[in-house]
Amino acid sequence: MILAALICGLLTAYYFGVRPGAAAAGVTFGLFLLAAIFPAIRWFAYLAVGGGIVGVTAMGAGRPRDPTFGRVVDVGKRLVGQVWKRKDG
Protein backbone atom coordinates (compact mmCIF):
# COMPACT_ATOMS: atom_id res chain seq x y z
CA MET A 1 0.00 0.00 0.00
CA ILE A 2 2.71 2.47 0.97
CA LEU A 3 5.01 1.35 -1.84
CA ALA A 4 2.23 1.76 -4.41
CA ALA A 5 1.51 5.27 -3.11
CA LEU A 6 5.20 6.17 -3.37
CA ILE A 7 5.46 4.83 -6.90
CA CYS A 8 2.35 6.77 -7.92
CA GLY A 9 3.78 9.91 -6.34
CA LEU A 10 7.15 9.48 -8.03
CA LEU A 11 5.54 8.94 -11.42
CA THR A 12 3.46 12.08 -11.00
CA ALA A 13 6.48 14.04 -9.75
CA TYR A 14 8.45 12.89 -12.80
CA TYR A 15 5.94 14.44 -15.17
CA PHE A 16 4.38 17.33 -13.24
CA GLY A 17 6.65 18.32 -10.35
CA VAL A 18 7.20 17.59 -6.70
CA ARG A 19 4.06 19.18 -5.23
CA PRO A 20 1.60 17.38 -7.50
CA GLY A 21 3.59 14.20 -6.90
CA ALA A 22 3.27 14.56 -3.14
CA ALA A 23 -0.45 15.22 -3.51
CA ALA A 24 -0.87 12.17 -5.73
CA ALA A 25 0.99 10.01 -3.22
CA GLY A 26 -1.21 11.28 -0.40
CA VAL A 27 -4.44 10.71 -2.32
CA THR A 28 -3.31 7.24 -3.37
CA PHE A 29 -2.42 6.32 0.20
CA GLY A 30 -5.77 7.64 1.41
CA LEU A 31 -7.68 5.63 -1.18
CA PHE A 32 -5.80 2.44 -0.32
CA LEU A 33 -6.35 3.06 3.38
CA LEU A 34 -10.08 3.48 2.79
CA ALA A 35 -10.07 0.30 0.72
CA ALA A 36 -8.41 -1.55 3.60
CA ILE A 37 -10.93 -0.24 6.13
CA PHE A 38 -14.04 -0.55 3.95
CA PRO A 39 -13.71 -3.59 1.65
CA ALA A 40 -16.93 -2.69 -0.16
CA ILE A 41 -15.24 0.25 -1.91
CA ARG A 42 -11.93 -1.44 -2.73
CA TRP A 43 -12.68 -1.84 -6.45
CA PHE A 44 -13.61 1.83 -6.69
CA ALA A 45 -10.30 2.75 -5.05
CA TYR A 46 -8.29 0.44 -7.29
CA LEU A 47 -10.03 1.75 -10.42
CA ALA A 48 -9.52 5.36 -9.32
CA VAL A 49 -5.79 4.83 -8.76
CA GLY A 50 -5.44 2.90 -12.02
CA GLY A 51 -7.29 5.60 -13.92
CA GLY A 52 -5.11 8.23 -12.33
CA ILE A 53 -1.95 6.41 -13.38
CA VAL A 54 -3.22 6.05 -16.94
CA GLY A 55 -4.18 9.73 -16.98
CA VAL A 56 -0.81 10.88 -15.65
CA THR A 57 1.13 8.84 -18.19
CA ALA A 58 -1.14 9.90 -21.07
CA MET A 59 -1.04 13.61 -20.22
CA GLY A 60 2.58 13.69 -19.12
CA ALA A 61 4.03 11.94 -22.16
CA GLY A 62 3.92 15.08 -24.30
CA ARG A 63 5.08 17.51 -21.62
CA PRO A 64 8.65 18.52 -20.86
CA ARG A 65 10.02 17.07 -17.64
CA ASP A 66 9.99 19.18 -14.50
CA PRO A 67 13.56 20.22 -13.57
CA THR A 68 12.92 19.89 -9.82
CA PHE A 69 12.54 16.14 -10.17
CA GLY A 70 16.26 15.79 -10.95
CA ARG A 71 17.10 17.42 -7.62
CA VAL A 72 14.73 15.06 -5.82
CA VAL A 73 16.45 12.09 -7.44
CA ASP A 74 19.87 13.42 -6.39
CA VAL A 75 18.75 13.85 -2.78
CA GLY A 76 17.24 10.36 -2.84
CA LYS A 77 20.48 8.87 -4.13
CA ARG A 78 22.48 10.59 -1.40
CA LEU A 79 20.03 9.41 1.25
CA VAL A 80 20.19 5.81 0.03
CA GLY A 81 24.00 6.04 -0.05
CA GLN A 82 24.14 7.23 3.53
CA VAL A 83 21.79 4.51 4.70
CA TRP A 84 23.83 1.92 2.81
CA LYS A 85 27.06 3.13 4.48
CA ARG A 86 25.51 2.97 7.95
CA LYS A 87 24.23 -0.53 7.28
CA ASP A 88 27.74 -1.78 6.43
CA GLY A 89 29.57 -0.10 9.28
MONOR-V137860 format. One record per residue. N is the residue number from 1. RES is the residue in one letter. SS is DSSP state (helix for helix, strand for strand, loop for the rest). PSI is psi in whole degrees, 0 to 359 (* if undefined). Layout:
N&RES&SS&PSI + N&RES&SS&PSI
This chain:
1&M&loop&311 + 2&I&helix&320 + 3&L&helix&318 + 4&A&helix&321 + 5&A&helix&320 + 6&L&helix&318 + 7&I&helix&318 + 8&C&helix&317 + 9&G&helix&319 + 10&L&helix&321 + 11&L&helix&317 + 12&T&helix&320 + 13&A&helix&326 + 14&Y&helix&319 + 15&Y&helix&322 + 16&F&helix&352 + 17&G&loop&172 + 18&V&helix&316 + 19&R&helix&311 + 20&P&helix&328 + 21&G&helix&318 + 22&A&helix&321 + 23&A&helix&318 + 24&A&helix&321 + 25&A&helix&319 + 26&G&helix&317 + 27&V&helix&318 + 28&T&helix&315 + 29&F&helix&318 + 30&G&helix&318 + 31&L&helix&318 + 32&F&helix&326 + 33&L&helix&317 + 34&L&helix&321 + 35&A&helix&327 + 36&A&helix&325 + 37&I&helix&317 + 38&F&loop&93 + 39&P&helix&340 + 40&A&helix&335 + 41&I&helix&12 + 42&R&helix&322 + 43&W&helix&325 + 44&F&helix&315 + 45&A&helix&316 + 46&Y&helix&318 + 47&L&helix&322 + 48&A&helix&316 + 49&V&helix&317 + 50&G&helix&317 + 51&G&helix&323 + 52&G&helix&319 + 53&I&helix&315 + 54&V&helix&318 + 55&G&helix&318 + 56&V&helix&316 + 57&T&helix&325 + 58&A&helix&316 + 59&M&helix&327 + 60&G&helix&345 + 61&A&loop&326 + 62&G&loop&356 + 63&R&loop&152 + 64&P&loop&151 + 65&R&loop&149 + 66&D&loop&129 + 67&P&loop&339 + 68&T&helix&339 + 69&F&helix&326 + 70&G&helix&322 + 71&R&helix&322 + 72&V&helix&319 + 73&V&helix&319 + 74&D&helix&316 + 75&V&helix&319 + 76&G&helix&319 + 77&K&helix&317 + 78&R&helix&319 + 79&L&helix&315 + 80&V&helix&321 + 81&G&helix&319 + 82&Q&helix&318 + 83&V&helix&320 + 84&W&helix&320 + 85&K&helix&318 + 86&R&helix&327 + 87&K&helix&321 + 88&D&helix&328 + 89&G&loop&*
